[in-house]
Amino acid sequence: MPHDLVIRNGLLVDGTGTPGVIGDLAVDGDRITAVGVVEGGATRQIDAEGCIVTPGFVDIHTHLDAQLAWDPIGSSSCWHGVTSVVLGNCGVTFAPCREADREQLAKMMESVEDIPADSIMSGLSWDWTSYGEYLAAVGRWPKGINVGGMVGHCAVRVHAMGERSLSEEPATPEDIDAMCALVDEAIDAGALGFSTSRTLLHRVPDGRPVPGTWATGDELTAIAEVMGRHGRGVFEAAARLGEGATDHYAAMRSEVAMMADISMASGRPLTFGVAHTFGLDDLYRRVLEQVELGNARGANVRPQTTARGIGILFGLSHHTPFDGAPSWQRLRSLPLDEKLARLRDPSSRAQLIEEAAGHPGDSFLSHTYVLDDDSLDYAHDPENSIAAVGARRGVGAVEAFIDLSLETDGRVLLNFPFLNQRLSAVEEMLSDPNVVMGLADAGAHVGQIMDASQPTYMLANWVRELGVFSVEEGVRRLTTDTAELFGLTDRGVLRPGAYADVNVIDFDALALRLPEYVHDFPGGAGRYVQGSAGYRATIVNGRVSLEDGHHTGDLAGDMLRS
C-alpha cells in the first residue's frame, strides 16, 4: 500500500540536535512511519530538495486562550512553523469560572494581555465552569494547531476567594485547600500545568495587582505539590525579579530561591520569563547565576526568553509615538486614506510636526527603529533609529516618520524594544543551557507587539545570518526542548511513531513579512499580524495545513493533555 504522504530528498533535522541527513520521511495517518530511505509510492509526495525538514515548532508561551474560538488556524503562529501551543500563561485563564465571574476574567485578560474584553465576551461560548470543562470546550473547537493549556492562578483564586483574592492578606488554610482542589481537578483533566503572576506590571482594570501577586510561598508550594502528586505538570510564573524593592538584587535572589524551593518540593519543572533592560543591565545575568545555584541543589528551573527585543509597534494604522499631541489624537480616528491626505496637506503637516515636539522625547526616538518592507531591522541598529533616519534626510524624527508613511502608503512601522534591549544579552541568555525559548506571547498585546514570529527570526537571524547556533541546535530549541519541558511526548521530533507535525522550509528564503494592523476580531477589533516567507509546507497530524504561506483549510489540530 502507498504511504499517505512522503517528503523526499530534504535535509532531515530531527529536533534532537543530532546532525541532519538527506533523506525521506513517510507519514501514514497522523504518525511518522519511516525516516531515511522510503521505498514505494505515496498518495501525495512533497519534493523537499534544497529544503530542511523539521518537526513542527512548539510554542510554550501563548495567550491564544480566546482567539482560537474564532481564529481556528491560530494566526500568526501558524505562519511561522508552529504546530503546537500552550495556553494559560501568566496566571490569566478563563477557567475555572462561575457565570458571575466571566466578565471579570475577560476584563482581567484585557488589562493584563491587551486582548479586547468585548471580543472575548462575544467570541467565547462560556459553556464551562471547571477547567476540565474548558479543555473539553477547546477540544470541540475546530483547530489548525495542537493546543494544551495550564490552569491560571487568577481564575483559581477568584473562584476560591472572591473579592479577597485581590487582598495582600495571606490565603487561609481553607482557601489554599479550595485552590488545591481546583488545580487537582484541572491536572486530572489534562491541564499541562499551573501558572501564576507575581509581577507588579500585571493589574486588574482598577489598578490593583492581579490575584496571586501577593501569594505566599506556602500557598504556591501547596499548589505545586498537587502536580507533584499527579507526577505531571509545569509550574509557570511571571516572576517579580526585584521590581518594587529597594535592593533589586536581594529581592531577585529571594524570588529565584523560592521558585527553586517550589520545584524541589513538588518535583516538577518550573519556568519563568527573564529579559534584559538597560535600567538593570546585568540583572538577567544574575538571575541565570541564581538559577544555576538552585538547579545544583536539585531544582528543575528553566527560565524562558525571546530571540529578539520585545518591542511596541507604532504606525499610522494604529498608535503612533506622537499620540500625546492633540492633532495626532484627532488623526487616529480617521480612515487610512484620510490620514495620508492630512500628512500631504502642508498646513496640516506643519501642525502635526509642531505639536509632536516633545511627544515623545529625543531619547525615545533614538531607541525606536524603522521597520519597512525593505528592512525588518530587529537588530537595534542605532543607524536605523527614526532619529538617525531623520538626520540623514536632513529633517527631524517626526517629519521623517511622516515622509516614510507617505512613501509606503502608511505601511511603515516603528519598533521600540522595551525588553531585551541589548542583543548581546539576548545571545548570552539563548546560549545558557538552562534557558528555554518562550515569551513570544502569541495572541497577547494585540495592539502593541507582534512576536509570534519568533521561530522564523530565531532561524533566520541567530542561525543563518549570524551563525551563533547550528541549524540542528536552532531547531532543537524550538522543538524537543520546549516539548519535553511540558511532557509532550511524541511531539517536536522526527522519528517513526511520533506525531506527524512537520515543516518543510526553504532555509535560504526564510524571512519575515512586515507586520500589518487588521480588524478581524469579533466586533471589528484590531490586532497586528505578521506573515513569513520560506515555509514550503507545514503538516499537522499528518495533514498539510499550510502550503507556501497559505492555509489549506485543513484543521487537523488536536488537544494536548498531560
C-alpha positions as CSV (number, residue, x, y, z in Angstrom):
1,M,0.0,0.0,0.0
2,P,1.3,3.5,-0.8
3,H,2.1,5.8,2.1
4,D,-0.3,8.7,2.7
5,L,2.5,11.2,2.3
6,V,6.2,11.1,1.6
7,I,8.5,14.1,1.8
8,R,11.6,13.3,-0.3
9,N,15.2,14.5,-0.6
10,G,15.2,17.0,2.2
11,L,17.7,17.7,4.9
12,L,16.1,15.9,7.9
13,V,16.7,17.9,11.1
14,D,15.0,15.7,13.6
15,G,14.8,18.1,16.6
16,T,17.2,16.2,18.9
17,G,20.3,18.3,17.9
18,T,21.9,15.4,16.0
19,P,23.4,16.2,12.6
20,G,20.9,16.5,9.8
21,V,20.9,13.9,7.0
22,I,19.5,14.0,3.5
23,G,16.6,11.6,3.2
24,D,12.9,10.9,3.0
25,L,10.1,10.9,5.6
26,A,6.9,8.9,5.3
27,V,3.6,9.6,7.0
28,D,0.5,7.4,7.4
29,G,-2.5,8.7,9.3
30,D,-1.3,11.1,12.0
31,R,2.1,9.4,12.5
32,I,5.5,9.4,11.0
33,T,6.1,5.8,9.9
34,A,9.6,5.9,8.3
35,V,12.6,8.2,8.3
36,G,15.6,7.8,6.0
37,V,15.1,6.0,2.7
38,V,11.5,5.4,1.9
39,E,10.7,2.9,-0.9
40,G,7.4,2.7,-2.7
41,G,4.8,5.2,-3.6
42,A,2.6,7.7,-1.8
43,T,-0.8,9.2,-2.2
44,R,1.0,12.6,-2.1
45,Q,4.6,13.5,-2.4
46,I,6.4,16.7,-1.5
47,D,9.8,17.3,-3.1
48,A,12.0,18.9,-0.4
49,E,15.2,19.0,-2.3
50,G,17.2,22.1,-1.1
51,C,14.9,22.4,2.0
52,I,15.3,21.5,5.6
53,V,12.6,19.2,7.1
54,T,12.0,19.8,10.7
55,P,9.5,18.9,13.4
56,G,6.6,21.4,13.9
57,F,7.6,24.1,16.4
58,V,6.2,24.0,19.9
59,D,5.4,27.4,21.4
60,I,5.1,27.2,25.2
61,H,4.1,30.8,25.9
62,T,1.0,31.9,24.2
63,H,-2.3,33.7,25.1
64,L,-4.5,32.2,22.4
65,D,-7.0,31.1,25.0
66,A,-9.9,33.0,23.4
67,Q,-8.6,33.7,19.9
68,L,-8.7,30.1,18.8
69,A,-12.5,30.2,19.3
70,W,-12.9,32.5,16.3
71,D,-9.5,32.0,14.6
72,P,-9.0,28.2,14.3
73,I,-5.8,28.4,12.3
74,G,-4.0,30.2,15.2
75,S,-2.6,33.1,13.3
76,S,0.1,34.5,13.3
77,S,1.7,31.4,14.9
78,C,0.7,29.0,12.1
79,W,2.6,31.2,9.5
80,H,5.9,30.6,11.4
81,G,6.0,26.8,11.6
82,V,4.3,26.5,15.0
83,T,2.1,23.3,15.2
84,S,1.6,23.1,19.0
85,V,0.9,25.8,21.5
86,V,0.5,26.1,25.3
87,L,-2.3,28.4,26.6
88,G,-2.9,29.8,30.1
89,N,0.4,31.6,30.8
90,C,0.9,34.3,33.4
91,G,-1.9,33.2,35.6
92,V,-4.7,34.6,33.5
93,T,-7.2,32.0,32.2
94,F,-11.0,31.7,31.6
95,A,-11.4,28.7,33.9
96,P,-12.4,27.7,36.5
97,C,-15.2,30.2,36.2
98,R,-18.6,30.8,37.6
99,E,-21.1,32.5,35.4
100,A,-21.0,35.7,37.5
101,D,-17.2,35.9,37.1
102,R,-17.0,35.7,33.3
103,E,-16.8,39.4,32.7
104,Q,-14.3,39.9,35.5
105,L,-11.9,37.3,33.9
106,A,-12.4,38.8,30.4
107,K,-11.6,42.3,31.7
108,M,-8.6,41.0,33.6
109,M,-7.3,39.3,30.4
110,E,-7.7,42.7,28.6
111,S,-6.0,44.6,31.3
112,V,-3.0,42.2,31.6
113,E,-2.7,40.9,28.0
114,D,-4.3,43.6,25.8
115,I,-6.9,41.3,24.3
116,P,-10.2,43.2,23.9
117,A,-12.7,42.1,26.5
118,D,-15.7,42.7,24.2
119,S,-14.2,40.3,21.7
120,I,-13.6,37.8,24.4
121,M,-17.2,38.0,25.8
122,S,-18.8,37.7,22.4
123,G,-16.3,35.3,20.9
124,L,-16.4,32.6,23.6
125,S,-19.3,30.2,24.3
126,W,-18.6,30.2,28.0
127,D,-20.1,26.7,28.3
128,W,-17.9,25.6,31.1
129,T,-17.4,26.1,34.9
130,S,-14.4,23.8,35.7
131,Y,-11.1,23.8,33.9
132,G,-11.7,20.3,32.7
133,E,-14.9,21.5,31.1
134,Y,-13.0,24.4,29.5
135,L,-10.5,21.9,28.0
136,A,-13.4,19.9,26.7
137,A,-14.8,23.0,25.0
138,V,-11.5,23.8,23.4
139,G,-11.4,20.2,22.3
140,R,-14.7,20.7,20.4
141,W,-13.4,23.8,18.6
142,P,-12.0,23.3,15.1
143,K,-8.3,23.7,15.3
144,G,-5.5,24.1,12.8
145,I,-2.8,23.6,15.5
146,N,-2.4,21.3,18.6
147,V,-3.5,23.0,21.8
148,G,-2.9,22.4,25.5
149,G,-3.3,24.7,28.5
150,M,-2.3,25.5,32.0
151,V,-4.8,26.5,34.7
152,G,-4.3,30.1,35.9
153,H,-3.9,31.3,39.5
154,C,-6.0,34.4,38.9
155,A,-9.1,32.3,38.0
156,V,-8.4,29.8,40.7
157,R,-8.1,32.5,43.4
158,V,-11.2,34.4,42.2
159,H,-13.2,31.1,42.3
160,A,-11.9,30.1,45.7
161,M,-11.7,33.5,47.5
162,G,-13.9,36.0,45.6
163,E,-13.0,39.6,46.2
164,R,-10.5,38.6,48.9
165,S,-8.4,37.1,46.1
166,L,-7.0,40.6,45.4
167,S,-6.1,41.2,49.0
168,E,-2.5,41.4,50.2
169,E,-3.5,39.2,53.2
170,P,-2.4,35.6,53.1
171,A,-4.8,33.0,52.0
172,T,-6.3,30.9,54.8
173,P,-5.7,27.2,55.1
174,E,-9.3,26.7,53.9
175,D,-8.6,29.0,50.9
176,I,-5.5,27.0,50.0
177,D,-7.4,23.7,50.3
178,A,-10.1,25.1,47.9
179,M,-7.5,26.2,45.4
180,C,-5.6,22.9,45.6
181,A,-8.9,21.1,44.8
182,L,-9.5,23.2,41.7
183,V,-5.9,22.6,40.5
184,D,-6.3,18.9,41.2
185,E,-9.4,18.8,39.0
186,A,-7.5,20.7,36.2
187,I,-4.5,18.4,36.2
188,D,-6.6,15.3,36.4
189,A,-8.5,16.6,33.4
190,G,-5.2,17.0,31.4
191,A,-4.0,20.6,32.2
192,L,-0.3,20.9,31.3
193,G,0.4,22.8,34.5
194,F,-0.4,25.8,36.6
195,S,0.6,29.4,36.0
196,T,0.8,32.4,38.3
197,S,1.7,36.1,38.1
198,R,3.8,37.9,40.6
199,T,5.0,40.9,38.6
200,L,3.6,44.3,39.6
201,L,3.1,45.1,35.9
202,H,0.0,42.8,35.8
203,R,-3.0,44.6,37.1
204,V,-6.8,44.4,37.1
205,P,-8.7,47.3,35.5
206,D,-9.0,49.3,38.7
207,G,-5.2,49.3,39.1
208,R,-4.7,46.6,41.8
209,P,-2.2,43.8,41.2
210,V,-3.9,40.7,39.8
211,P,-5.0,37.8,42.2
212,G,-2.0,35.8,43.3
213,T,0.6,38.6,43.2
214,W,0.9,38.6,46.9
215,A,0.6,34.8,47.4
216,T,3.0,33.3,50.0
217,G,5.5,30.6,49.3
218,D,3.3,28.2,51.3
219,E,0.3,28.8,49.0
220,L,2.4,28.4,45.9
221,T,4.2,25.3,47.2
222,A,0.9,23.6,48.2
223,I,-0.5,24.1,44.7
224,A,2.7,22.8,43.1
225,E,2.6,19.8,45.3
226,V,-0.7,18.9,43.7
227,M,1.1,18.5,40.4
228,G,3.8,16.5,42.2
229,R,1.2,14.0,43.4
230,H,0.0,13.6,39.9
231,G,3.5,13.4,38.6
232,R,2.9,15.8,35.8
233,G,2.5,19.5,35.0
234,V,4.8,22.5,34.8
235,F,4.7,25.5,37.2
236,E,4.9,28.7,35.2
237,A,5.4,32.2,36.7
238,A,5.5,35.8,35.6
239,A,8.1,36.4,38.3
240,R,8.8,39.5,40.4
241,L,12.5,39.8,39.8
242,G,13.4,42.6,42.1
243,E,10.8,45.1,40.9
244,G,9.3,47.3,43.7
245,A,12.2,46.6,46.0
246,T,14.9,48.9,47.3
247,D,17.5,46.3,46.8
248,H,16.6,44.8,43.4
249,Y,19.2,42.1,43.5
250,A,18.5,40.8,47.0
251,A,14.7,40.7,46.2
252,M,15.5,38.8,42.9
253,R,17.7,36.3,44.8
254,S,14.9,35.6,47.2
255,E,12.4,35.2,44.4
256,V,14.5,32.7,42.4
257,A,15.4,30.8,45.6
258,M,11.7,30.5,46.3
259,M,11.0,29.2,42.8
260,A,13.8,26.6,43.2
261,D,12.3,25.5,46.5
262,I,8.9,25.1,44.9
263,S,10.4,23.0,42.1
264,M,12.2,20.8,44.6
265,A,9.2,20.4,47.0
266,S,6.9,19.3,44.1
267,G,9.4,17.5,41.9
268,R,8.0,19.5,38.9
269,P,9.8,21.8,36.5
270,L,9.3,25.5,36.9
271,T,9.7,28.2,34.2
272,F,9.5,32.0,34.3
273,G,10.4,34.8,32.0
274,V,13.7,36.7,32.1
275,A,14.7,39.6,29.9
276,H,17.3,42.4,29.7
277,T,16.7,46.1,30.2
278,F,19.2,49.0,30.2
279,G,17.8,50.1,33.6
280,L,19.2,47.0,35.3
281,D,21.7,46.0,32.7
282,D,23.1,42.9,34.4
283,L,20.0,41.6,36.3
284,Y,19.4,38.9,33.7
285,R,22.9,37.5,34.2
286,R,22.5,37.4,38.0
287,V,19.1,35.7,37.5
288,L,20.8,33.0,35.5
289,E,23.5,32.6,38.1
290,Q,20.8,32.1,40.8
291,V,19.0,29.6,38.6
292,E,22.2,27.6,38.2
293,L,22.7,27.5,42.0
294,G,19.1,26.4,42.5
295,N,19.4,23.6,39.9
296,A,22.6,22.5,41.6
297,R,20.5,22.0,44.7
298,G,18.2,19.7,42.9
299,A,15.6,22.1,41.4
300,N,14.5,22.0,37.7
301,V,14.1,25.7,36.9
302,R,14.1,26.7,33.2
303,P,13.9,30.5,32.6
304,Q,12.5,31.5,29.2
305,T,13.3,34.4,27.0
306,T,12.7,35.6,23.4
307,A,15.0,35.6,20.4
308,R,14.9,39.4,20.0
309,G,13.7,42.6,21.6
310,I,10.1,42.7,22.8
311,G,9.0,45.8,21.0
312,I,6.0,48.1,20.9
313,L,4.9,48.8,17.4
314,F,3.8,52.2,16.2
315,G,2.3,53.0,12.8
316,L,-0.2,55.2,11.0
317,S,-2.8,52.4,11.0
318,H,-3.0,52.3,14.9
319,H,-1.0,54.1,17.6
320,T,1.9,56.5,16.7
321,P,4.6,57.7,19.1
322,F,3.1,61.2,18.8
323,D,-0.4,60.5,20.0
324,G,0.1,62.7,23.0
325,A,-0.3,65.7,20.7
326,P,-3.9,66.9,20.0
327,S,-3.6,66.9,16.2
328,W,-2.2,63.4,16.2
329,Q,-5.0,62.3,18.5
330,R,-7.6,63.6,16.0
331,L,-5.7,61.8,13.2
332,R,-6.2,58.4,14.9
333,S,-10.0,58.3,14.3
334,L,-9.7,58.8,10.5
335,P,-9.5,56.1,7.8
336,L,-6.0,55.5,6.5
337,D,-6.6,57.3,3.2
338,E,-7.7,60.4,5.1
339,K,-4.7,60.2,7.4
340,L,-2.4,60.2,4.4
341,A,-4.3,63.1,2.9
342,R,-3.7,65.1,6.1
343,L,0.0,64.2,6.0
344,R,0.2,65.6,2.4
345,D,-1.6,68.8,3.3
346,P,1.0,71.5,4.0
347,S,-0.9,73.2,6.8
348,S,-1.9,70.0,8.5
349,R,1.6,68.6,8.1
350,A,3.1,71.7,9.7
351,Q,0.7,71.5,12.7
352,L,1.4,67.8,13.2
353,I,5.2,68.4,13.2
354,E,4.9,71.4,15.6
355,E,2.6,69.7,18.1
356,A,4.6,66.5,18.2
357,A,7.7,68.3,19.6
358,G,8.5,66.6,22.9
359,H,5.8,63.8,22.4
360,P,7.9,61.7,23.0
361,G,11.4,62.9,23.8
362,D,14.6,62.6,21.8
363,S,15.9,59.6,23.9
364,F,12.8,57.5,23.0
365,L,13.1,58.4,19.3
366,S,16.8,57.4,19.3
367,H,15.9,53.9,20.5
368,T,12.9,53.4,18.2
369,Y,13.7,51.6,15.0
370,V,12.2,51.7,11.5
371,L,10.5,48.6,10.1
372,D,9.5,48.6,6.4
373,D,9.3,46.1,3.5
374,D,13.0,46.6,2.7
375,S,14.4,46.5,6.2
376,L,12.8,44.4,9.0
377,D,15.5,45.6,11.4
378,Y,15.1,43.9,14.8
379,A,18.9,44.4,15.4
380,H,18.5,47.6,17.4
381,D,20.9,49.3,14.9
382,P,21.3,52.9,16.0
383,E,21.7,53.9,12.3
384,N,18.1,52.7,11.8
385,S,16.5,54.6,14.6
386,I,13.9,57.1,13.4
387,A,16.0,59.9,14.8
388,A,19.0,58.8,12.7
389,V,17.0,58.3,9.6
390,G,15.6,61.8,10.0
391,A,19.1,63.2,10.5
392,R,20.3,61.5,7.2
393,R,17.3,63.1,5.4
394,G,18.0,66.5,6.9
395,V,14.7,66.6,8.9
396,G,13.5,65.8,12.4
397,A,12.2,62.4,13.5
398,V,8.6,63.4,13.3
399,E,8.9,64.7,9.7
400,A,10.9,61.5,8.8
401,F,8.0,59.4,10.1
402,I,5.5,61.4,8.0
403,D,7.7,61.1,4.9
404,L,8.2,57.3,5.4
405,S,4.4,56.9,5.9
406,L,3.7,58.7,2.7
407,E,6.3,56.7,0.8
408,T,4.9,53.4,2.0
409,D,1.2,54.2,1.8
410,G,1.1,54.1,5.6
411,R,2.8,50.6,5.9
412,V,6.0,51.7,7.7
413,L,6.2,50.8,11.4
414,L,8.4,51.9,14.3
415,N,9.6,49.4,16.9
416,F,10.5,50.4,20.4
417,P,12.1,47.4,22.3
418,F,11.3,47.8,26.0
419,L,12.6,44.4,26.9
420,N,15.7,42.5,25.6
421,Q,17.1,45.9,24.7
422,R,20.6,44.7,24.1
423,L,21.0,41.9,21.7
424,S,24.3,40.7,23.1
425,A,22.4,40.0,26.3
426,V,19.8,38.1,24.3
427,E,22.6,36.0,22.8
428,E,24.0,35.3,26.2
429,M,20.6,34.2,27.5
430,L,19.9,32.0,24.5
431,S,23.3,30.3,25.0
432,D,22.6,29.4,28.6
433,P,21.7,25.7,28.8
434,N,19.0,26.3,31.4
435,V,17.2,28.9,29.2
436,V,14.2,27.7,27.1
437,M,12.6,29.5,24.2
438,G,9.4,31.4,25.2
439,L,7.8,34.7,25.8
440,A,6.6,35.1,22.2
441,D,3.2,36.0,23.7
442,A,1.2,34.9,20.6
443,G,-2.3,36.2,20.9
444,A,-1.4,38.8,23.5
445,H,-0.9,42.6,23.4
446,V,-2.6,42.5,20.0
447,G,-2.4,46.3,19.5
448,Q,1.1,46.7,20.8
449,I,3.5,43.9,19.8
450,M,3.9,41.1,17.3
451,D,6.4,38.5,18.5
452,A,4.6,35.3,17.4
453,S,7.1,35.3,14.5
454,Q,9.9,34.3,16.9
455,P,10.7,30.9,15.3
456,T,11.3,32.5,11.9
457,Y,13.6,35.2,13.5
458,M,15.5,32.6,15.5
459,L,16.3,30.5,12.5
460,A,16.9,33.4,10.0
461,N,18.9,35.6,12.3
462,W,20.7,33.6,15.0
463,V,21.2,30.5,12.8
464,R,21.5,31.5,9.2
465,E,22.7,35.1,9.3
466,L,24.9,35.2,12.4
467,G,25.8,31.5,12.8
468,V,25.5,31.6,16.6
469,F,23.7,28.3,16.5
470,S,23.8,25.4,14.1
471,V,20.6,24.5,12.2
472,E,20.3,21.4,14.3
473,E,20.6,23.4,17.6
474,G,18.3,26.1,16.5
475,V,15.6,23.6,15.6
476,R,16.2,21.7,18.8
477,R,15.5,24.8,20.8
478,L,12.1,25.2,19.0
479,T,11.0,21.6,19.2
480,T,12.2,18.9,21.6
481,D,13.5,21.4,24.2
482,T,10.1,23.0,24.6
483,A,8.0,19.8,24.0
484,E,9.9,17.8,26.6
485,L,9.7,20.5,29.2
486,F,5.9,20.2,29.1
487,G,5.9,16.5,28.8
488,L,4.6,16.5,25.2
489,T,5.7,13.0,24.2
490,D,6.0,12.2,20.5
491,R,5.8,15.9,19.6
492,G,8.7,18.0,18.4
493,V,10.7,15.2,16.9
494,L,11.1,13.3,13.6
495,R,11.1,9.6,14.3
496,P,8.9,6.6,13.5
497,G,5.9,6.6,15.8
498,A,5.9,10.3,16.6
499,Y,3.0,12.6,15.5
500,A,3.5,13.9,12.0
501,D,3.9,17.6,12.8
502,V,6.4,18.6,10.2
503,N,7.8,21.7,8.5
504,V,9.4,21.8,5.0
505,I,11.5,25.0,4.9
506,D,13.4,26.7,2.1
507,F,16.0,27.9,4.6
508,D,17.7,30.4,2.2
509,A,14.4,32.1,1.6
510,L,13.3,32.2,5.2
511,A,12.2,35.7,6.1
512,L,9.7,37.8,8.0
513,R,7.0,39.9,6.4
514,L,6.2,43.4,7.7
515,P,3.5,43.3,10.5
516,E,0.1,44.7,9.5
517,Y,-2.7,46.0,11.6
518,V,-6.0,44.3,10.7
519,H,-9.6,44.3,12.1
520,D,-10.6,40.7,12.2
521,F,-11.5,40.1,15.9
522,P,-15.2,39.9,17.0
523,G,-16.8,43.3,16.9
524,G,-14.2,44.5,14.4
525,A,-11.4,44.9,17.0
526,G,-7.9,45.3,15.6
527,R,-4.6,43.5,16.0
528,Y,-1.2,43.1,14.5
529,V,-0.5,40.1,12.3
530,Q,2.8,39.0,10.6
531,G,3.4,36.6,7.8
532,S,6.6,34.9,6.6
533,A,8.4,33.6,3.5
534,G,10.2,30.3,3.1
535,Y,7.8,27.8,4.6
536,R,7.1,25.4,1.7
537,A,4.7,23.3,3.8
538,T,3.5,22.7,7.3
539,I,1.9,19.4,8.3
540,V,-0.2,19.0,11.4
541,N,-1.0,15.4,12.5
542,G,-0.2,14.1,9.0
543,R,-2.3,16.6,7.1
544,V,-0.9,19.5,5.1
545,S,-2.2,22.7,6.8
546,L,-0.2,25.3,5.0
547,E,1.4,25.5,1.6
548,D,3.7,28.4,0.7
549,G,2.3,30.5,3.5
550,H,-1.4,29.9,2.6
551,H,-3.6,27.8,4.8
552,T,-5.3,24.9,3.1
553,G,-8.4,24.9,5.3
554,D,-7.5,21.5,6.7
555,L,-8.0,21.8,10.5
556,A,-6.2,18.7,11.9
557,G,-5.2,20.1,15.3
558,D,-5.7,18.1,18.5
559,M,-5.8,18.5,22.2
560,L,-2.6,18.2,24.2
561,R,-3.2,16.8,27.7
562,S,-0.8,16.0,30.4
